Amino acid sequence: MIIRLSKRLEQFPEYIFTRLNRTIAEVEKASGRKVLNLGMGTPDVPPSAEYLAKLGEFVKSPEAPLYPGYGASREFREALQAWYKTRFNVTLAPDELYPLLGAKDGTGHLPLALLDEGDEILTPDPGYPGFSGPVGMIGAVPVYYRLTEANDFKIDIAELEKKVTKKTKGIWVNFPSNPTGQVATLEELRPLVAFAKKHGICILYDNAYAEITFGGYKAPSILEIEGAKDVAVELGSFSKMYSFAGFRMGWIVGNRDIVAALAKVKSQTDSGLSTPLQKLGAYALSHPDAEWSKEMLKSYEERRDIIGKHIAKLGLTFAVPKGGLYLWAKIPESAKDSETFCAELLTKKQIVLTPGTAFGASGERYVRVSICANIDKIDEYF
Ligand SMILES: Cc1ncc(COP(=O)(O)O)c(C=O)c1O
């Protein structure tokens, strides 16, 4: 029997990294050698032992296996409120926050809460593929704005003005950026809030890398801007900040109408963030392990520099990022294009980089190099 699948499946690609992982498996089989995977970025510094011990306790509590109920537990809410106050001096009301199953829960489901078929949403190019796929899935349209080297990979409001239409409902913004590693200051974000208000559109600010920054740089929250909550929500993630990627924990904060709309969608698609994980999140947010965070950042910074030295040998050029988990590097003039460059590197040297085009058309002539990779044997590959 031929299974009749939805037409919707043709409106979006399979997630780039599921495809890439299949290719890796094929290359490993054919070459008989393990690849050096600088493709996907899985935060790999083992989590703080203190938090893991706590999780062990939380899992054993009688309420742990029960449905957690919807929304935030009191302790998760209070911990997130306190953390936002201390970290950003932002006050959050109880209905201005909601726990997520990772920030990707937000990128995946916000389009359902905000967009109808044919609606447009401004989307960064290059940008995290999790922004555009779910938009296409519901028949809405990602309208790409470019982050170019010429503009230091920053947002150009004049370009947004040209791209905004009556159908535009919002804009995805992500700093520290995946994939460019660029960051944004509050001064740079202020005109964006004004732009959104002027056009009556919302800002979906993905701050998943807020705590992964280098050289003393501290990422802001867009909610620090006065009046931002009128138009903006912000996504946060425990994945990078605490190396909890596999636990699937995050949050959305900001505009209460958007938070409520997302909560309504999620009430149909999942049954909430589990009690032990809410307890873990609350504990981690209110008991910072400064020593662990310092070591985690040091590990990424050291690997960034080692990997940077090696990829320079391939003729790749890049600016040292202030944040995020990637190097965004330009391929040599002599290379045909990003995909060919990556494909050749994979077959000839068994090194995996992600072609920049996986992040949008403007990623042509770039590759993204993950700095959270096991590089114990990197010398054998370069
Ligand atoms: C910009 C961006 N947003 C969201 C996510 C997903 O984060 P989480 O693990 O919290 O779902 C990622 C992960 O790579 C990301 O790069």
The ligand as an SDF file (V2000), in Angstrom:
LIG
                    3D

 16 16  0  0  0  0  0  0  0  0999 V2000
   19.9500   29.7850   17.5790 C   0  0  0  0  0  0  0  0  0  0  0  0
   19.4860   28.5320   18.2400 C   0  0  0  0  0  0  0  0  0  0  0  0
   18.2940   28.5000   18.8320 N   0  0  0  0  0  0  0  0  0  0  0  0
   17.8440   27.4030   19.4340 C   0  0  0  0  0  0  0  0  0  0  0  0
   18.5960   26.2610   19.4840 C   0  0  0  0  0  0  0  0  0  0  0  0
   18.0340   25.0590   20.1600 C   0  0  0  0  0  0  0  0  0  0  0  0
   18.3340   25.0560   21.5060 O   0  0  0  0  0  0  0  0  0  0  0  0
   17.6920   24.0100   22.5060 P   0  0  0  0  0  0  0  0  0  0  0  0
   18.6830   22.9110   22.6960 O   0  0  0  0  0  0  0  0  0  0  0  0
   17.4410   24.7800   23.7600 O   0  0  0  0  0  0  0  0  0  0  0  0
   16.4350   23.5180   21.8930 O   0  0  0  0  0  0  0  0  0  0  0  0
   19.8480   26.2240   18.8870 C   0  0  0  0  0  0  0  0  0  0  0  0
   20.6590   25.0010   18.9210 C   0  0  0  0  0  0  0  0  0  0  0  0
   21.5910   24.8090   18.2370 O   0  0  0  0  0  0  0  0  0  0  0  0
   20.3030   27.3980   18.2490 C   0  0  0  0  0  0  0  0  0  0  0  0
   21.4910   27.4160   17.6360 O   0  0  0  0  0  0  0  0  0  0  0  0
  1  2  1  0
  2  3  1  0
  2 15  2  0
  3  4  2  0
  4  5  1  0
  5  6  1  0
  5 12  2  0
  6  7  1  0
  7  8  1  0
  8  9  2  0
  8 10  1  0
  8 11  1  0
 12 13  1  0
 12 15  1  0
 13 14  2  0
 15 16  1  0
M  END
$$$$
